[in-house]
Amino acid sequence: MLRCFFLLMAVALLPGVAQAADWTATKLRGGVFAGPASGGGAWVPLRRGDSVDGTRVIRTLGNGHAEFQSGAETIAFGPGTQAEILDRAGARYTVVVEQAGAVAISAEARNVQHFSVETPYLVAVVKGTLFTVATDARGSGVSVARGLVAVTNRRSHALTLLPAGRAMAI
């Protein structure tokens, strides 16, 4: 079972597998910018109604907050966050690759086949929930407000199921 989970995660990370779908900026406050995921290029300020896809990295400044929506799912970026939103073509399959900061995810299991947040320290997989992942130079933490999240430690590969009201840090 655990091998299947890791195989699915590896397939999701293969170049060319993650195709971008549009996420619309529905709420913005403070400094919120998008830059090319390939690096090197101009960062442009985002405005409400702008769409982002997997070709762009999203960055909020210390005073920035942003919320993006695609269908019934939302991704909220806290201050000082940098992440990419990658979607797999032809499937409800979203991966948020968070380098720093905090993202809050609201996704319903019946609407998505797979939704995860990946940091350098952990992978948190949605099981129909509302949860937050925060990352800094020391590690990442997951806090679950609703539902269930499967969290995998990237170093030890230990899998933990976190129910609502629970949190953990790696």
HUJOQUI-V91799 format. One record per pair of residues at least 12 apart in sequence whose ideal C-beta (glycine too) atoms are under 10 Angstrom apart, sorted by the first residue. I is the first residue (numbers start at 1). J is the second residue. Records with the same first field share a line. If there is no record, write none. Layout:
I = J + J
This chain:
1 = 159
2 = 152 + 157 + 158 + 159
5 = 123 + 125 + 150 + 152 + 157 + 159
6 = 123 + 152 + 157 + 159
8 = 93 + 114 + 116 + 125
9 = 95 + 114 + 116 + 118 + 123 + 125 + 152 + 154
11 = 88 + 93
12 = 86 + 88 + 93 + 94 + 95 + 114 + 116 + 118 + 123
13 = 86 + 95 + 97 + 118 + 123
17 = 86 + 88 + 89 + 93 + 95
18 = 54 + 84 + 85 + 86 + 87 + 88 + 89 + 93 + 94 + 95 + 97
19 = 53 + 54 + 86 + 87 + 88 + 89 + 90 + 91 + 93
20 = 37 + 51 + 52 + 53 + 54 + 55 + 56 + 84 + 85 + 86 + 87 + 88 + 89
21 = 51 + 53 + 54 + 70 + 71 + 85 + 86 + 87 + 88 + 89 + 90 + 91 + 92 + 93 + 94
22 = 50 + 51 + 52 + 53 + 54 + 68 + 70 + 85 + 87
23 = 50 + 51 + 52 + 53 + 54 + 56 + 58 + 67 + 68 + 69 + 70 + 71 + 73 + 74 + 75 + 85 + 87 + 94 + 96
24 = 48 + 49 + 50 + 51 + 52 + 67 + 68 + 69 + 70
25 = 46 + 47 + 48 + 49 + 50 + 51 + 52 + 58 + 66 + 67 + 68 + 69 + 77
26 = 48 + 49 + 66 + 67 + 68 + 69 + 74 + 76
27 = 48 + 65 + 66 + 67 + 68 + 69 + 74 + 76 + 77
28 = 45 + 46 + 47 + 48 + 49 + 50 + 60 + 64 + 65 + 66 + 67 + 68 + 77
29 = 60 + 63 + 64 + 65 + 66 + 67 + 79
30 = 60 + 61 + 62 + 63 + 64 + 65 + 66 + 79
31 = 43 + 45 + 46 + 59 + 60 + 61 + 62 + 63 + 64 + 65 + 66 + 79
32 = 45 + 46 + 47 + 48 + 50 + 58 + 59 + 60 + 61 + 63 + 64 + 65 + 66 + 67 + 68 + 77 + 81
33 = 45 + 46 + 56 + 57 + 58 + 59 + 60 + 61 + 64 + 66 + 82
34 = 46 + 50 + 51 + 52 + 53 + 55 + 56 + 57 + 58 + 59 + 66 + 84
35 = 56 + 57 + 58 + 59 + 82
36 = 55 + 56 + 57
37 = 53 + 54 + 55 + 56 + 57 + 58 + 84 + 86 + 97
38 = 55 + 56 + 57
39 = 57
41 = 56 + 57
43 = 56 + 57 + 58 + 59
44 = 56
46 = 58 + 59 + 60 + 64 + 66 + 68
48 = 66 + 67
50 = 66 + 68
51 = 68 + 70
52 = 66 + 68 + 70 + 75 + 84 + 85
53 = 84 + 85 + 86 + 87
54 = 84 + 85 + 86 + 87 + 88 + 94 + 95 + 97
55 = 84 + 86
56 = 84 + 85
57 = 82 + 83 + 84 + 85 + 97 + 99
58 = 75 + 77 + 81 + 82 + 83 + 84 + 85 + 96 + 101 + 103
59 = 77 + 80 + 81 + 82 + 83 + 99 + 100 + 101
60 = 77 + 78 + 79 + 80 + 81 + 82 + 83 + 101 + 102 + 103
61 = 79 + 80 + 81
62 = 79 + 80
63 = 79 + 80
64 = 77 + 78 + 79 + 80 + 81 + 101
65 = 77 + 78 + 79 + 81
66 = 78 + 79 + 81 + 103
67 = 104 + 106
68 = 85 + 96 + 103
69 = 106
70 = 85 + 87 + 92 + 94 + 107 + 112
71 = 92 + 107 + 108 + 111 + 112
72 = 106 + 107 + 108 + 110 + 111 + 112
73 = 92 + 94 + 105 + 106 + 107 + 108 + 111 + 112 + 115 + 126
74 = 104 + 105 + 106 + 107 + 130
75 = 94 + 96 + 98 + 103 + 104 + 105 + 106 + 107 + 115 + 117
76 = 102 + 103 + 104 + 105 + 106 + 132
77 = 96 + 98 + 101 + 102 + 103 + 104
78 = 101 + 102 + 103 + 104 + 132 + 134
79 = 101 + 102
80 = 100 + 101 + 102 + 136
81 = 98 + 99 + 100 + 101 + 102 + 103 + 134 + 135
82 = 97 + 98 + 99 + 100 + 101 + 135
83 = 96 + 97 + 98 + 99 + 100 + 101 + 102 + 103 + 117 + 118 + 119 + 133 + 135
84 = 96 + 97 + 98 + 99 + 118
85 = 97 + 98 + 103
86 = 116 + 118
87 = 115
88 = 113 + 114
91 = 112 + 113 + 114
92 = 107 + 111 + 112 + 113 + 114 + 115
93 = 112 + 113 + 114 + 115 + 116
94 = 107 + 112 + 113 + 114 + 115 + 116 + 117 + 126
95 = 114 + 115 + 116 + 117 + 118 + 123 + 125
96 = 115 + 116 + 117 + 118 + 119 + 124 + 133
97 = 116 + 117 + 118 + 119 + 120
98 = 117 + 118 + 119 + 120 + 121 + 122 + 124 + 133 + 134 + 135 + 140
99 = 118 + 119 + 120 + 135
100 = 119 + 120 + 134 + 135 + 136 + 137 + 140
101 = 119 + 133 + 134 + 135 + 136
102 = 132 + 133 + 134 + 135 + 136 + 140 + 141 + 143
103 = 117 + 119 + 124 + 131 + 132 + 133 + 134 + 135
104 = 117 + 130 + 131 + 132 + 133 + 134 + 143 + 145
105 = 117 + 124 + 126 + 129 + 130 + 131 + 132 + 133 + 145 + 149
106 = 126 + 129 + 130 + 131 + 145 + 146 + 147
107 = 126 + 127 + 128 + 129 + 130 + 131 + 147
108 = 126 + 128 + 129 + 130 + 146 + 147
109 = 126 + 127 + 128 + 129 + 147 + 148
110 = 128
111 = 128
112 = 126 + 128
113 = 126
114 = 126
115 = 127 + 128 + 129 + 131 + 149
116 = 133 + 149 + 150 + 151 + 152
117 = 131 + 132 + 133 + 135 + 140 + 142 + 149 + 151
118 = 133 + 135 + 140 + 152 + 154
119 = 133 + 134 + 135 + 136 + 139 + 140 + 141 + 142 + 154 + 170
120 = 135 + 137 + 139 + 140 + 154 + 155 + 170
121 = 133 + 135 + 136 + 138 + 139 + 140 + 141 + 153 + 154 + 155 + 169 + 170
122 = 135 + 139 + 140 + 141 + 142 + 151 + 152 + 153 + 154 + 155 + 158 + 160 + 168 + 169 + 170
123 = 140 + 142 + 150 + 151 + 152 + 153 + 154 + 159
124 = 140 + 141 + 142 + 143 + 144 + 149 + 150 + 151 + 152 + 160 + 162 + 168
125 = 148 + 149 + 150 + 151 + 152 + 159 + 161
126 = 147 + 148 + 149 + 150
127 = 144 + 147 + 148 + 149 + 150 + 161 + 162 + 163
128 = 146 + 147 + 148 + 149
129 = 144 + 145 + 146 + 147 + 148 + 149 + 162 + 163 + 164
130 = 143 + 144 + 145 + 146 + 147 + 149 + 164
131 = 143 + 144 + 145 + 146 + 147 + 148 + 149 + 151 + 162 + 164 + 166 + 167
132 = 144 + 145 + 149 + 167
133 = 149 + 151
134 = 167 + 169
135 = 170
138 = 169 + 170
139 = 169 + 170
140 = 153 + 154 + 168 + 169 + 170
141 = 167 + 168 + 169 + 170
142 = 160 + 162 + 166 + 167 + 168 + 169 + 170
143 = 162 + 164 + 165 + 166 + 167 + 168 + 169
144 = 161 + 162 + 163 + 164 + 165 + 166 + 167 + 168
145 = 164 + 165 + 167
146 = 163 + 164 + 165
147 = 162 + 163 + 164
148 = 161 + 162 + 163 + 164 + 166
149 = 161 + 162 + 163 + 164 + 166 + 168
150 = 162
151 = 166 + 167 + 168 + 170
152 = 170
153 = 168 + 170
154 = 170
155 = 170
156 = 170
158 = 170
